Amino acid sequence: MKECELLLHVPSDRIAKDHVYVVEDGASVMGFYSLIQTQNQAWLEDFFLDPEFIGAGLGKRMWYHMVSVAKSHFIEKIEWESDPNAAPFYEWMGATKIGDTATGVNQRSLPKFQYIVSD
């Protein structure tokens, strides 16, 4: 976690203007997500769960919370790029893979997903 700290930093200006939610247990962050809304669409900029909590249902609860937030802000569609290892989770939650984005590093690409928010 310490090695990834800079990558997981969310600037205060984004916290002020975007939908950013943190799950914590006392003083430690267990996970967080952030949605950047543009009219009725959003970009899922972050959806991070501390590896210690993977498989405990926290990711699923975060996902349902995110969908609830999207509905309450009239977001109809969410898109994002994912770590390839997280792709099965997003597919299980009902997201559709819509392509891949080249990273420019060792021919690695990131799957791009879309989730249609329904009532």
C-alpha positions in Angstrom: 0.0 0.0 0.0 2.8 2.4 0.8 4.4 1.9 -2.6 1.1 2.9 -4.3 0.3 5.9 -2.1 1.1 8.5 -4.8 -1.0 6.6 -7.4 -3.9 6.4 -5.0 -3.9 10.1 -4.0 -7.0 12.1 -4.9 -6.4 15.8 -5.0 -8.6 18.0 -2.8 -10.0 20.0 -5.8 -11.4 16.7 -7.2 -12.9 15.8 -3.8 -14.6 19.2 -3.8 -16.1 18.9 -7.3 -16.6 15.2 -8.0 -18.3 12.3 -6.3 -15.6 10.8 -4.1 -16.4 8.3 -1.4 -14.1 6.6 1.1 -14.7 3.4 3.2 -12.6 3.4 6.3 -12.3 1.4 9.5 -11.0 3.7 12.2 -7.9 5.3 10.8 -7.3 3.0 7.8 -8.8 3.4 4.4 -10.3 0.1 3.2 -11.4 1.4 -0.2 -12.6 4.4 -2.2 -14.1 5.4 -5.5 -14.6 8.6 -7.5 -17.0 9.5 -10.3 -16.4 12.5 -12.6 -19.8 13.5 -13.9 -20.5 15.2 -17.2 -24.2 15.8 -17.6 -25.9 12.4 -17.5 -22.6 10.4 -17.9 -19.7 9.7 -15.6 -16.1 8.5 -15.7 -15.2 6.1 -13.0 -11.8 7.6 -12.2 -11.0 5.4 -9.2 -12.4 2.2 -7.7 -9.9 0.9 -5.3 -10.2 -1.8 -2.6 -7.3 -2.6 -0.3 -6.2 -6.1 -1.3 -6.7 -7.2 2.3 -10.4 -6.8 1.9 -10.9 -8.5 -1.5 -13.4 -11.3 -1.3 -15.1 -10.0 1.8 -18.0 -8.4 0.0 -16.8 -4.8 0.4 -16.2 -4.3 -3.3 -19.8 -5.4 -4.0 -21.1 -3.0 -1.4 -19.0 -0.1 -2.8 -20.3 -0.9 -6.3 -24.0 -0.8 -5.2 -23.3 2.5 -3.4 -21.8 3.9 -6.5 -24.8 2.8 -8.6 -27.1 4.5 -6.0 -25.0 7.7 -6.2 -25.2 7.6 -10.0 -29.0 7.2 -9.9 -29.4 10.0 -7.4 -27.4 12.3 -9.8 -29.2 11.2 -12.9 -26.2 9.5 -14.4 -27.3 7.1 -17.1 -23.9 5.6 -18.2 -20.5 5.1 -16.5 -17.3 4.3 -18.3 -13.8 3.5 -17.1 -10.5 1.8 -17.8 -9.7 -1.1 -15.5 -6.8 -3.1 -14.2 -7.0 -6.4 -16.1 -7.1 -8.3 -12.8 -10.3 -6.5 -11.8 -12.1 -7.2 -15.1 -13.9 -10.3 -13.8 -15.4 -8.3 -10.9 -16.8 -5.6 -13.2 -18.2 -8.2 -15.5 -19.8 -10.0 -12.6 -21.4 -6.7 -11.5 -23.0 -6.3 -14.9 -20.5 -4.1 -16.8 -19.8 -4.6 -20.5 -16.3 -4.5 -21.9 -16.3 -2.0 -24.8 -12.7 -2.1 -25.9 -9.1 -1.8 -24.8 -6.8 1.2 -24.2 -3.1 0.8 -25.0 -0.9 2.0 -22.1 2.4 2.3 -24.1 4.1 0.1 -21.6 5.2 -3.4 -22.6 2.3 -3.8 -25.0 0.0 -3.8 -22.0 -3.6 -2.6 -22.5 -6.4 -1.8 -20.1 -9.9 -3.1 -20.7 -12.4 -0.3 -21.1 -15.9 -0.9 -19.5 -19.3 0.6 -19.6 -22.2 0.2 -17.2 -25.7 1.4 -18.1 -27.4 2.6 -14.9 -31.0 1.4 -14.8 -33.9 2.1 -12.5 
